[in-house]
């Protein structure tokens, strides 16, 4: 859902899927291993330059947020499967327990 799969980076609403996050972490690891201190991350046509350690912190925070959201969604699915009546189903709060959307200002 776009209500969960979202974060804000310098007030820009975006999302990075798992493969993109993994690729960016690999990019930063490679750059750091050859002594680079800064990197540029791209989102569509927008570029964001920052220290590699900052990029790591952002990417790891997004990965942790995504994992936590996945766990909440899985828990909701389990809970919903145990509901027996339409009243229980319609009253179930599918938005509960999700972590706060991340906001980064770099």
MITORMAR-490799 format. One record per atom (N, C-alpha, C): x, y, z; residue in one letter; atom name; residue number from 1. Coordinates in Angstrom, 1 decimal, decimal comma. Example, Ala and Ser with C-alpha at 12.3 -4.5 7.8 and 13.67 -1.06 7.14 Angstrom:
% MITORMAR-490799
13,2:-5,7:7,8:a:N:1 .
12,3:-4,5:7,8:a:CA:1 .
13,2:-3,3:7,8:a:C:1 .
12,8:-2,2:7,1:s:N:2 .
13,7:-1,1:7,1:s:CA:2 .
12,9:0,0:7,9:s:C:2 .
This chain:
% MITORMAR-490799
0,8:-1,2:0,0:x:N:1 .
0,0:0,0:0,0:x:CA:1 .
0,9:1,2:0,0:x:C:1 .
0,5:2,3:-0,7:x:N:2 .
1,2:3,5:-0,7:x:CA:2 .
1,2:4,2:0,6:x:C:2 .
0,2:3,8:1,5:x:N:3 .
0,2:4,4:2,9:x:CA:3 .
1,3:3,8:3,7:x:C:3 .
1,8:2,7:3,4:x:N:4 .
2,9:2,0:4,1:x:CA:4 .
4,2:2,1:3,3:x:C:4 .
4,2:1,7:2,1:x:N:5 .
5,4:1,7:1,3:x:CA:5 .
5,7:3,1:0,8:x:C:5 .
6,2:3,9:1,7:x:N:6 .
6,5:5,3:1,4:x:CA:6 .
7,5:5,8:2,5:x:C:6 .
8,3:6,8:2,1:x:N:7 .
9,1:7,6:3,0:x:CA:7 .
9,3:8,9:2,4:x:C:7 .
9,8:9,9:3,1:x:N:8 .
10,1:11,2:2,6:x:CA:8 .
11,5:11,5:2,7:x:C:8 .
12,1:11,9:1,6:x:N:9 .
13,5:12,3:1,6:x:CA:9 .
13,6:13,7:1,1:x:C:9 .
14,1:14,6:2,0:x:N:10 .
14,1:16,0:1,7:x:CA:10 .
12,7:16,5:1,2:x:C:10 .
11,7:16,0:1,8:x:N:11 .
10,3:16,4:1,5:x:CA:11 .
9,8:15,8:0,2:x:C:11 .
10,5:14,9:-0,4:x:N:12 .
10,1:14,2:-1,6:x:CA:12 .
9,5:12,8:-1,2:x:C:12 .
8,3:12,6:-1,6:x:N:13 .
7,7:11,3:-1,3:x:CA:13 .
8,2:10,2:-2,3:x:C:13 .
8,7:9,1:-1,7:x:N:14 .
9,3:8,1:-2,6:x:CA:14 .
9,2:6,7:-1,9:x:C:14 .
9,6:5,7:-2,7:x:N:15 .
9,7:4,3:-2,2:x:CA:15 .
10,8:3,6:-3,0:x:C:15 .
11,5:2,8:-2,3:x:N:16 .
12,5:1,9:-3,0:x:CA:16 .
12,2:0,5:-2,7:x:C:16 .
12,0:-0,3:-3,7:x:N:17 .
11,7:-1,7:-3,5:x:CA:17 .
12,9:-2,5:-3,0:x:C:17 .
12,7:-3,7:-2,6:x:N:18 .
13,8:-4,5:-2,0:x:CA:18 .
15,0:-4,6:-2,9:x:C:18 .
14,8:-4,9:-4,1:x:N:19 .
15,9:-5,1:-5,1:x:CA:19 .
16,7:-3,8:-5,2:x:C:19 .
16,0:-2,6:-5,3:x:N:20 .
16,6:-1,4:-5,4:x:CA:20 .
17,4:-1,0:-4,1:x:C:20 .
16,8:-1,3:-3,0:x:N:21 .
17,6:-1,1:-1,7:x:CA:21 .
18,8:-1,9:-1,7:x:C:21 .
18,7:-3,2:-2,0:x:N:22 .
19,9:-4,1:-2,0:x:CA:22 .
21,0:-3,6:-3,0:x:C:22 .
20,5:-3,1:-4,2:x:N:23 .
21,5:-2,6:-5,2:x:CA:23 .
22,2:-1,4:-4,7:x:C:23 .
21,5:-0,5:-4,0:x:N:24 .
22,1:0,8:-3,5:x:CA:24 .
23,1:0,5:-2,4:x:C:24 .
22,7:-0,5:-1,6:x:N:25 .
23,6:-0,9:-0,5:x:CA:25 .
24,9:-1,5:-1,1:x:C:25 .
24,8:-2,3:-2,2:x:N:26 .
26,0:-2,8:-2,9:x:CA:26 .
26,8:-1,7:-3,5:x:C:26 .
26,1:-0,7:-4,1:x:N:27 .
26,8:0,4:-4,7:x:CA:27 .
27,6:1,2:-3,6:x:C:27 .
27,0:1,4:-2,5:x:N:28 .
27,7:2,2:-1,4:x:CA:28 .
28,9:1,4:-0,9:x:C:28 .
28,7:0,1:-0,7:x:N:29 .
29,7:-0,8:-0,2:x:CA:29 .
30,9:-0,8:-1,1:x:C:29 .
30,6:-0,9:-2,4:x:N:30 .
31,7:-0,8:-3,4:x:CA:30 .
32,5:0,5:-3,4:x:C:30 .
31,7:1,6:-3,4:x:N:31 .
32,3:2,9:-3,4:x:CA:31 .
33,2:3,1:-2,1:x:C:31 .
32,7:2,7:-1,0:x:N:32 .
33,4:2,8:0,3:x:CA:32 .
34,7:2,0:0,2:x:C:32 .
34,6:0,8:-0,4:x:N:33 .
35,8:-0,1:-0,4:x:CA:33 .
36,9:0,4:-1,2:x:C:33 .
36,7:1,3:-2,1:x:N:34 .
37,7:1,9:-2,9:x:CA:34 .
38,1:3,3:-2,4:x:C:34 .
37,6:3,6:-1,2:x:N:35 .
38,0:4,9:-0,6:x:CA:35 .
37,2:6,1:-0,8:x:C:35 .
36,1:5,9:-1,6:x:N:36 .
35,2:7,1:-1,8:x:CA:36 .
34,5:7,4:-0,5:x:C:36 .
34,2:8,7:-0,3:x:N:37 .
33,5:9,2:0,9:x:CA:37 .
32,1:9,7:0,6:x:C:37 .
31,8:10,0:-0,6:x:N:38 .
30,5:10,5:-1,0:x:CA:38 .
29,9:9,7:-2,1:x:C:38 .
28,6:9,7:-2,2:x:N:39 .
27,9:9,0:-3,3:x:CA:39 .
26,7:9,9:-3,7:x:C:39 .
26,2:9,6:-4,9:x:N:40 .
24,9:10,2:-5,4:x:CA:40 .
23,9:9,1:-5,6:x:C:40 .
22,8:9,2:-5,0:x:N:41 .
21,7:8,3:-5,1:x:CA:41 .
20,6:8,9:-6,0:x:C:41 .
20,1:8,2:-6,9:x:N:42 .
19,1:8,7:-7,9:x:CA:42 .
17,8:8,1:-7,6:x:C:42 .
16,8:8,9:-7,8:x:N:43 .
15,4:8,5:-7,7:x:CA:43 .
14,7:9,1:-9,0:x:C:43 .
14,5:8,3:-10,0:x:N:44 .
14,0:8,8:-11,3:x:CA:44 .
15,1:9,8:-11,8:x:C:44 .
14,7:11,1:-12,0:x:N:45 .
15,6:12,1:-12,5:x:CA:45 .
16,1:13,0:-11,4:x:C:45 .
15,8:12,7:-10,2:x:N:46 .
16,3:13,5:-9,1:x:CA:46 .
17,6:12,8:-8,5:x:C:46 .
18,6:13,6:-8,2:x:N:47 .
19,8:13,1:-7,6:x:CA:47 .
20,0:13,7:-6,2:x:C:47 .
20,6:12,8:-5,3:x:N:48 .
20,8:13,2:-3,9:x:CA:48 .
22,2:12,9:-3,6:x:C:48 .
23,1:13,9:-3,4:x:N:49 .
24,5:13,6:-3,0:x:CA:49 .
24,6:13,7:-1,5:x:C:49 .
25,4:12,7:-1,0:x:N:50 .
25,6:12,7:0,5:x:CA:50 .
26,8:11,8:0,8:x:C:50 .
27,3:11,9:2,0:x:N:51 .
28,3:11,0:2,5:x:CA:51 .
27,8:9,6:2,4:x:C:51 .
28,7:8,7:2,1:x:N:52 .
28,4:7,2:2,0:x:CA:52 .
27,8:6,7:3,3:x:C:52 .
28,4:7,2:4,5:x:N:53 .
27,9:6,7:5,7:x:CA:53 .
26,4:7,2:6,0:x:C:53 .
26,1:8,3:5,5:x:N:54 .
24,7:8,8:5,6:x:CA:54 .
23,8:8,0:4,7:x:C:54 .
24,3:7,7:3,5:x:N:55 .
23,5:6,8:2,6:x:CA:55 .
23,2:5,5:3,2:x:C:55 .
24,2:4,9:3,9:x:N:56 .
24,1:3,6:4,6:x:CA:56 .
23,0:3,7:5,7:x:C:56 .
23,1:4,8:6,5:x:N:57 .
22,1:5,0:7,6:x:CA:57 .
20,7:5,1:7,0:x:C:57 .
20,5:5,8:6,0:x:N:58 .
19,2:6,0:5,3:x:CA:58 .
18,7:4,6:4,8:x:C:58 .
19,5:4,0:4,0:x:N:59 .
19,1:2,7:3,4:x:CA:59 .
18,8:1,6:4,5:x:C:59 .
19,6:1,5:5,5:x:N:60 .
19,4:0,6:6,6:x:CA:60 .
18,1:0,9:7,4:x:C:60 .
17,8:2,2:7,6:x:N:61 .
16,6:2,6:8,2:x:CA:61 .
15,4:2,2:7,4:x:C:61 .
15,5:2,4:6,1:x:N:62 .
14,4:2,0:5,2:x:CA:62 .
14,2:0,5:5,2:x:C:62 .
15,3:-0,2:5,2:x:N:63 .
15,2:-1,7:5,2:x:CA:63 .
14,5:-2,2:6,5:x:C:63 .
14,9:-1,6:7,6:x:N:64 .
14,3:-1,9:8,9:x:CA:64 .
12,8:-1,6:8,9:x:C:64 .
12,5:-0,4:8,4:x:N:65 .
11,1:0,0:8,3:x:CA:65 .
10,3:-1,0:7,5:x:C:65 .
10,8:-1,3:6,3:x:N:66 .
10,1:-2,3:5,4:x:CA:66 .
9,9:-3,6:6,1:x:C:66 .
10,9:-4,1:6,8:x:N:67 .
10,8:-5,4:7,5:x:CA:67 .
9,8:-5,3:8,6:x:C:67 .
9,7:-4,2:9,3:x:N:68 .
8,7:-4,1:10,4:x:CA:68 .
7,3:-4,0:9,8:x:C:68 .
7,2:-3,3:8,7:x:N:69 .
5,9:-3,2:8,0:x:CA:69 .
5,5:-4,6:7,5:x:C:69 .
6,4:-5,4:7,0:x:N:70 .
6,1:-6,7:6,5:x:CA:70 .
5,6:-7,6:7,7:x:C:70 .
6,2:-7,5:8,8:x:N:71 .
5,8:-8,2:10,0:x:CA:71 .
4,4:-7,9:10,4:x:C:71 .
4,1:-6,6:10,4:x:N:72 .
2,7:-6,1:10,8:x:CA:72 .
1,7:-6,7:9,8:x:C:72 .
2,0:-6,6:8,5:x:N:73 .
1,1:-7,1:7,5:x:CA:73 .
0,9:-8,6:7,6:x:C:73 .
1,9:-9,3:7,9:x:N:74 .
1,8:-10,8:8,1:x:CA:74 .
0,9:-11,1:9,3:x:C:74 .
1,1:-10,3:10,3:x:N:75 .
0,3:-10,5:11,6:x:CA:75 .
-1,2:-10,2:11,3:x:C:75 .
-1,4:-9,1:10,5:x:N:76 .
-2,8:-8,8:10,1:x:CA:76 .
-3,4:-10,0:9,4:x:C:76 .
-2,7:-10,5:8,4:x:N:77 .
-3,2:-11,6:7,6:x:CA:77 .
-3,6:-12,8:8,5:x:C:77 .
-2,7:-13,1:9,4:x:N:78 .
-3,0:-14,2:10,4:x:CA:78 .
-4,2:-13,9:11,2:x:C:78 .
-4,3:-12,7:11,7:x:N:79 .
-5,5:-12,3:12,5:x:CA:79 .
-6,8:-12,4:11,7:x:C:79 .
-6,7:-11,9:10,5:x:N:80 .
-8,0:-11,9:9,6:x:CA:80 .
-8,4:-13,3:9,3:x:C:80 .
-7,5:-14,2:9,1:x:N:81 .
-7,9:-15,6:8,8:x:CA:81 .
-8,7:-16,2:10,0:x:C:81 .
-8,5:-15,7:11,2:x:N:82 .
-9,2:-16,3:12,3:x:CA:82 .
-10,5:-15,7:12,6:x:C:82 .
-10,9:-14,6:11,8:x:N:83 .
-12,2:-14,0:12,1:x:CA:83 .
-13,3:-14,8:11,5:x:C:83 .
-14,4:-14,8:12,1:x:N:84 .
-15,5:-15,7:11,7:x:CA:84 .
-16,8:-15,0:11,2:x:C:84 .
-17,0:-13,7:11,5:x:N:85 .
-18,2:-13,1:11,1:x:CA:85 .
-17,8:-11,8:10,3:x:C:85 .
-18,8:-11,4:9,5:x:N:86 .
-18,6:-10,2:8,7:x:CA:86 .
-18,4:-9,0:9,6:x:C:86 .
-19,1:-9,0:10,7:x:N:87 .
-18,9:-7,9:11,7:x:CA:87 .
-17,4:-7,8:12,2:x:C:87 .
-16,9:-8,9:12,5:x:N:88 .
-15,5:-9,0:12,9:x:CA:88 .
-14,5:-8,5:11,8:x:C:88 .
-14,8:-9,0:10,6:x:N:89 .
-14,0:-8,6:9,5:x:CA:89 .
-14,1:-7,1:9,2:x:C:89 .
-15,3:-6,5:9,1:x:N:90 .
-15,4:-5,1:8,9:x:CA:90 .
-14,9:-4,2:10,0:x:C:90 .
-14,9:-4,7:11,2:x:N:91 .
-14,4:-3,9:12,3:x:CA:91 .
-12,9:-4,0:12,5:x:C:91 .
-12,3:-4,9:11,8:x:N:92 .
-10,8:-5,1:12,0:x:CA:92 .
-10,1:-3,9:11,5:x:C:92 .
-9,2:-3,4:12,3:x:N:93 .
-8,4:-2,2:12,0:x:CA:93 .
-7,1:-2,6:11,2:x:C:93 .
-7,1:-2,6:9,9:x:N:94 .
-5,9:-3,0:9,2:x:CA:94 .
-4,8:-2,0:9,2:x:C:94 .
-5,0:-0,8:9,7:x:N:95 .
-4,0:0,2:9,8:x:CA:95 .
-3,2:0,2:11,1:x:C:95 .
-3,7:-0,6:12,1:x:N:96 .
-3,0:-0,6:13,4:x:CA:96 .
-1,6:-1,2:13,4:x:C:96 .
-0,8:-0,7:14,3:x:N:97 .
0,5:-1,2:14,6:x:CA:97 .
1,6:-0,9:13,6:x:C:97 .
1,3:-0,2:12,5:x:N:98 .
2,4:0,1:11,5:x:CA:98 .
3,3:1,2:12,1:x:C:98 .
4,6:1,1:11,8:x:N:99 .
5,5:2,1:12,3:x:CA:99 .
5,2:3,5:11,6:x:C:99 .
5,7:4,5:12,2:x:N:100 .
5,6:5,8:11,6:x:CA:100 .
6,4:5,9:10,3:x:C:100 .
5,8:6,6:9,3:x:N:101 .
6,5:6,8:8,1:x:CA:101 .
7,8:7,6:8,3:x:C:101 .
8,9:7,1:7,6:x:N:102 .
10,2:7,8:7,8:x:CA:102 .
10,3:9,1:7,1:x:C:102 .
11,0:10,0:7,7:x:N:103 .
11,3:11,3:7,0:x:CA:103 .
12,8:11,6:7,2:x:C:103 .
13,4:11,8:6,1:x:N:104 .
14,9:12,1:6,2:x:CA:104 .
15,1:13,5:5,6:x:C:104 .
16,0:14,3:6,3:x:N:105 .
16,4:15,6:5,7:x:CA:105 .
17,9:15,6:5,7:x:C:105 .
18,4:15,4:4,5:x:N:106 .
19,9:15,3:4,4:x:CA:106 .
20,4:16,5:3,6:x:C:106 .
